[in-house]
Amino acid sequence: MKYDYLIVGSGLFGSICAYELKKRGYKILLIEKRDHLAGNIYTEDNEGIQVHKYGAHIFHTNNKAVWDYINRFAEFNRFTNSPIANYKNKLFNLPFNMNTFYQLWGVKTPKEAKAKIEEQKKLYHIENPKNLEEQAISLIGKDIYEILIKGYTEKQWGRKATELPPFIINRLPVRFTFDNNYFNDKYQGIPIGGYTQIIEKMLEGIDVELNTDFFENKEKNLELANKIIYTGSIDKFYDYQYGALEYRSLHFENETINESNYQGNAVINYTEYEIPYTRIIEHKHFDYVETDHTIITKEYPRDWKIGDEAYYPINDDKNATLFKKYKELADQEKLIHFGGRLAEYKYYDMHNVIENALNFINSIK
């Protein structure tokens, strides 16, 4: 029996496509290589705590239509992302704001903070930044760069800041208000009960096969449906014929602690290079739940190789050129659509994925 669509991957892009296509009367088969749904937004219940298994996912958007859409599937709380930075056991508020500047320099007014930043910037006379280090110093001065950016960034990308392109931090969030809300978006929150339920509701009544790797029976799978929506790695689809696109990967270490509150905040970044992890996530603070135990996750950046989970695309000139070659192949396909962060080799926030999926569905004649 043929399906109208085979969807490869149960992340947000694939699941929205499945949900919307089913509403239009199409017969769908969705396959997922993992043993669970929801891709990287998968959350797992641990005695009342929703654990974000693949890193913290905080929903935020200025698009009311997107916010209303995702709220069809779950009620969202009012979580506000207010991370903290730990540098040599001293704590600083993020994003960079008046609280941060007071903690660094003791300044109390925006005028004083701006003057301090300008004073530091003038010491370096950087007009055309050639790398991330020069870009950061030219934007916010030496102190913030060395304490809150340098070590974290070098751990995250596995390269010295002087070897990284300046565009990575073109838009540093700097505020001259006492506002610790990391995002400027109007709508922000976490689904009460976790993200997995959202995907489960989207896929109700749709044929789903877990533990099913598209590539183990690629030729057979290509014949299962009239059309395919593929959300995996675009270079893998084409057998890496031009070479592998590069990523940074992550390793997570979870720990259950027999106390009700470990660090007092959902996310604390560790910005000194000598500490190997970039942040500690304490999951219960996403949901404001009361439990006698807590679960923390330490997040370690890693080099990536084929077979590892791909998290952050390395968007340099080399990889941009490589992706363009794969994109040209994909554009020639008549019956296969490539969508989502891996297929498009782009880092997407969740609201971007929803917009793209809905735009794609609306483009189908």
C-alpha positions in Angstrom: 0.0 0.0 0.0 1.4 3.4 -1.0 1.2 6.4 1.1 0.8 9.9 -0.2 3.7 11.1 1.9 6.6 9.5 3.7 8.0 11.8 6.3 11.5 11.1 7.6 12.0 12.4 11.1 9.6 13.2 14.0 11.0 16.6 15.0 9.0 19.8 14.9 9.2 20.3 11.1 8.3 16.7 10.1 5.5 16.4 12.7 3.9 19.7 11.7 3.9 18.6 8.1 2.4 15.3 9.1 -0.3 17.0 11.1 -1.3 19.5 8.4 -1.2 17.0 5.6 -3.4 14.6 7.5 -5.9 17.4 8.0 -6.0 17.7 4.2 -6.9 14.1 3.8 -3.4 12.7 2.8 -2.3 9.3 4.0 1.0 9.7 5.9 3.8 7.4 7.1 6.3 8.9 9.4 9.5 7.1 10.3 11.9 7.9 13.1 15.4 6.4 13.7 15.3 7.1 17.5 13.2 5.1 19.9 11.1 8.2 20.8 9.3 11.0 19.0 10.0 14.7 19.0 13.6 14.9 17.8 15.7 17.3 19.8 12.8 18.9 21.6 12.0 15.5 23.3 11.3 15.8 27.1 11.2 12.9 29.5 9.3 12.8 32.7 11.4 12.0 35.8 9.1 11.9 38.8 7.5 15.2 38.0 10.5 16.9 36.4 10.5 17.3 32.6 14.0 16.6 31.5 15.1 18.3 28.2 17.2 15.4 26.9 18.9 17.3 24.1 19.6 20.6 25.8 17.4 23.4 27.0 14.5 24.4 24.7 12.8 27.7 25.5 10.0 28.8 23.2 10.0 32.4 22.2 8.5 34.4 19.3 7.1 37.7 18.3 4.8 36.0 15.8 1.3 35.8 17.4 0.2 33.3 14.7 3.0 31.0 15.6 2.4 31.4 19.3 -1.3 30.6 18.8 -0.5 27.6 16.7 1.8 25.9 19.2 -0.6 26.7 22.0 -3.2 24.4 20.3 -1.2 21.4 21.5 -0.2 22.4 25.1 -0.7 25.1 27.7 2.5 27.2 28.1 3.7 28.6 31.4 5.3 32.1 31.7 8.9 31.0 32.0 11.3 33.9 31.4 14.8 33.0 30.4 17.2 34.8 32.7 20.6 32.9 32.6 23.5 33.6 34.9 27.2 33.5 34.1 29.7 32.0 36.5 33.3 33.2 36.1 35.8 32.0 38.7 32.9 31.6 41.2 31.6 35.1 40.6 28.1 35.5 39.2 26.9 37.9 36.5 23.5 38.5 35.0 22.9 37.8 31.3 22.3 39.2 28.8 24.7 42.1 29.3 22.6 44.7 31.1 22.8 47.3 33.9 23.0 44.5 36.5 26.0 43.0 34.7 27.7 46.4 34.4 27.1 47.1 38.1 28.6 43.7 39.0 31.6 44.3 36.9 32.4 48.0 37.5 30.0 49.3 40.2 28.4 51.7 37.7 24.8 52.6 38.4 23.5 54.6 35.5 23.4 53.9 31.7 25.6 57.0 31.1 28.3 55.6 33.4 28.1 52.1 31.8 28.3 53.5 28.2 31.3 55.7 29.2 33.1 52.6 30.7 32.5 50.6 27.5 33.7 53.4 25.3 36.8 53.9 27.4 37.8 50.3 26.9 36.9 50.2 23.2 39.1 53.3 22.5 42.2 51.5 23.9 42.2 49.1 20.9 41.3 51.3 17.9 39.6 48.4 16.1 37.9 49.7 12.9 37.6 46.6 10.8 37.4 43.5 13.0 39.1 40.5 11.5 38.0 37.9 13.9 35.6 37.3 16.8 37.9 38.6 19.5 38.3 41.9 17.7 34.6 42.1 17.0 33.7 41.5 20.6 36.2 44.1 22.0 35.0 46.6 19.4 31.4 46.2 20.6 31.7 45.9 24.3 35.3 46.3 25.5 37.9 44.1 27.0 36.3 43.2 30.4 33.0 41.7 29.2 34.9 40.0 26.4 37.4 38.3 28.6 35.1 37.5 31.5 31.8 36.5 29.7 32.6 35.7 26.1 36.1 34.4 25.4 36.2 31.2 27.3 32.6 30.2 26.7 32.9 30.8 22.9 36.2 29.0 22.6 34.7 25.9 24.4 31.5 26.1 22.3 33.3 26.2 18.9 36.5 24.3 19.8 38.7 27.1 18.3 40.5 30.2 19.6 38.4 33.4 19.3 41.1 34.8 17.1 40.4 32.0 14.6 36.6 32.5 14.6 34.8 34.8 12.1 33.5 38.1 13.5 29.9 37.6 12.3 29.2 35.0 15.0 28.6 37.8 17.5 27.5 40.6 15.2 24.4 41.1 17.3 25.4 40.9 20.9 22.5 41.7 23.2 23.5 44.7 25.2 20.9 46.6 27.3 21.2 49.7 29.4 18.3 48.7 31.6 18.1 46.4 34.6 16.3 43.7 32.6 17.5 40.1 32.9 15.0 38.7 30.3 17.3 37.1 27.7 14.8 37.3 24.8 13.1 40.4 23.6 10.2 38.4 22.1 6.6 39.2 23.2 5.7 35.5 23.7 7.8 33.2 25.7 7.3 30.0 27.8 7.7 26.3 28.3 4.8 23.8 27.7 3.4 22.6 31.0 4.1 18.8 30.9 6.9 19.1 28.4 7.4 19.2 24.6 6.9 15.5 23.8 3.1 15.7 24.3 2.9 18.3 21.5 4.4 15.9 19.0 2.3 13.0 20.2 -0.9 15.1 19.7 0.3 16.2 16.2 0.8 12.6 15.2 -2.4 11.1 16.5 -4.0 8.9 13.9 -0.8 8.9 11.7 1.2 5.7 11.0 4.5 6.1 12.9 7.4 3.7 13.0 10.1 4.2 15.6 13.6 2.7 15.5 13.5 2.9 11.7 16.5 4.2 9.9 15.6 5.6 6.5 19.0 4.6 5.1 19.0 1.0 6.1 16.4 0.4 3.4 16.7 3.6 1.4 15.6 2.2 -2.0 12.6 0.5 -0.5 11.6 3.5 1.5 11.8 5.7 -1.6 9.0 3.6 -3.1 6.7 3.7 -0.1 5.0 7.0 -0.9 4.3 9.3 -3.8 6.3 12.1 -2.2 8.8 12.4 0.6 9.6 15.0 3.2 13.1 14.5 4.5 14.3 16.2 7.6 17.7 14.5 8.1 21.2 15.6 7.0 21.2 16.7 3.4 24.8 15.5 2.8 24.0 12.0 4.2 21.0 11.7 1.8 23.5 12.1 -1.1 26.0 9.7 0.5 28.4 12.5 1.3 29.4 12.6 -2.4 30.9 16.0 -2.0 32.1 15.5 1.5 30.6 15.9 5.0 29.2 19.2 6.2 30.7 20.1 9.6 29.0 20.6 12.9 29.8 21.0 16.6 28.3 18.3 18.8 27.3 18.1 22.4 27.7 15.6 25.2 25.2 15.7 28.2 25.9 14.3 31.7 22.8 14.0 33.8 22.8 13.8 37.6 20.0 13.3 40.1 20.6 15.1 43.3 18.6 14.5 46.5 17.8 18.1 47.3 15.0 20.3 46.2 17.1 23.1 44.6 20.6 22.8 43.4 21.5 26.1 41.7 18.4 28.3 42.0 18.2 29.0 38.3 17.4 27.0 35.1 20.6 27.9 33.3 24.0 28.9 34.6 26.8 29.4 32.0 30.4 28.7 33.0 32.5 31.1 31.0 36.0 30.3 32.0 37.8 28.0 29.6 39.3 25.7 32.2 35.9 24.4 33.2 35.1 21.9 30.4 31.3 22.3 30.3 29.6 25.4 29.0 26.6 25.3 31.3 24.6 23.5 33.9 20.8 23.2 33.3 18.5 22.5 36.3 15.4 21.3 34.6 12.8 21.8 37.3 13.2 25.5 37.1 11.7 25.5 33.6 8.4 24.3 35.1 8.4 25.7 38.6 7.6 22.2 40.0 8.0 21.2 43.6 9.9 17.9 44.1 12.2 16.6 46.8 14.9 15.8 44.2 16.4 17.7 41.3 18.1 16.8 38.0 20.9 18.8 36.5 22.6 18.4 33.1 26.2 19.5 32.4 26.6 20.4 28.7 30.0 19.6 27.1 30.8 20.8 23.5 32.5 18.3 21.3 34.1 17.9 18.0 31.7 16.2 15.5 32.3 13.2 13.3 29.9 11.3 11.0 27.5 9.3 13.2 27.5 11.8 16.1 24.5 14.0 16.9 24.8 17.2 14.9 23.9 20.4 16.8 25.5 23.5 15.5 26.4 24.0 11.8 29.8 25.6 11.2 28.7 28.3 8.8 32.0 29.3 7.4 32.8 29.8 3.7 34.0 26.2 3.2 30.7 24.7 4.5 28.6 27.3 2.7 30.2 26.3 -0.6 29.7 22.6 0.2 26.0 23.1 1.2 25.4 25.0 -2.0 26.4 21.9 -4.0 24.0 19.7 -2.0 21.2 22.3 -2.3 21.6 22.3 -6.1 21.0 18.5 -6.1 18.0 18.9 -3.8 16.5 21.6 -5.9 16.4 19.1 -8.8 14.3 16.7 -6.9 10.6 16.6 -8.0 9.2 14.3 -5.4 11.4 15.0 -2.4 11.3 18.0 -0.2 14.1 18.9 2.2 13.2 20.8 5.4 14.4 21.5 8.9 17.7 22.4 10.5 19.7 19.4 9.2 18.3 19.3 5.7 18.8 23.1 5.4 22.1 23.1 7.3 21.0 26.0 9.4 20.5 26.7 13.1 16.8 27.4 13.7 14.9 28.4 16.7 11.6 26.6 17.2 9.4 29.4 16.0 11.4 29.5 12.7 10.8 25.8 12.2 7.1 26.3 12.7 7.0 29.2 10.2 8.9 27.2 7.6 6.8 24.1 8.0 3.6 26.0 7.6 4.9 28.0 4.7 5.9 24.7 3.0 2.5 23.1 3.6 0.7 26.2 2.2 2.9 26.1 -0.9 1.6 22.6 -1.8 -0.9 22.7 -4.6 
